[in-house]
């Protein structure tokens, strides 16, 4: 029960992050975000079945889950770094005297 509760606890902050970034099409972004959650669930179940079917045992899906979580964490770190870089670039353009922003 605790694992399920913690898993569902991640959805609202991630959904808010997506909506904060989707200025032009928040409804589409929300739908794609939930679709990505469903795709992740299906992918994890399929990969878990593959490792069990390969004879690696019933604990092997735990390792699949760990790899998927590490991959997701890596993507989150890269996303945050890119966002921070964009924010710094925008601040530099605005703060530079005589600079004009090209949008």
N, C-alpha and C positions, 0 to 999 in steps of 0.2 A: 504494500500500500504506500509506503514511504517513497519508493522509487517512482511510482505512478504520480504521486503528488508533486514530487520535485520535477518530474518531466513536464507536467502540465504547468508548473509555476514559471517555466521559461517562455511559454507562449505569449502572454501579454507584453512583456518588455520587448521581445523580438518583433511583435506586431507593431508596437508603438515606434520602434526604430525604423521599420519599413515605411510606415505612414509618414514619419517625419522627413524621410528622404524623397517621398513620392509626391512632389508638389503638383505635378500636372495631372496625374491619374491615380488618386489614392484608392479608388475602388478596385481598379485593375491590379494595383500593387498588392492590395490585401488578398485578393483572390489567388494571385500567383504565389504569395507567401504561404497561404494555407495549402495550396497544391504542392508546394515544396515540402511541407511537413508530411503530407500523405505519401509523396514519393520517397522520402527518407524512411518512413515506416515500412513501406513495401520493399525497398532496397535492403534494409537491414534484415527483414524476415527472410527474403530470398537468399541473401548471403549466409545467414545463419543456417538455413536449410542445406545450402551447398556444402558447408564445412561438416555438418553432421552426416550428410550423404557421402562425403569423401572418407568417412570413417575416422574422423579426428575426435570423435567423442562428443558427449552432450555438454561439456564445458567449453568447447571451442567457440561457440557463438559469443561467449564473453569477450574473447580476444577480438572477434570481428567488431563487436560494439566498441571496444576500446580504440580500435583503429579509426572507426567512424567518428567517434567523439574527438579524437586528436585531430582528424582532418577538419572537422567543423570548427574546432578551436583555432586551428591555423588560419582558416578562411576568415574568422572573426578578427583575428589579429591583423591580417593583411588589410581587411576592410577598414578597420579603425585607423591604421597607419595611412592609408590612402586618403581617408576623410580628413585626418589631421593635416596631411600635406596640402590638400586642396584648400583647407581653411587658412593655413599659413600663407599660401600663395595669394589668396584673395586679400588677406590682411596686408601683405607686402605691396600689392598693387594699389590698394586704397591709401596706404600710408606713405607711398612714395610721392614726393612733391612733383607736380607736373605730369604724373602718369595718368594715362587714360585707360579705363577698363574696356576691353573688347568683348562684348557678349553677343 
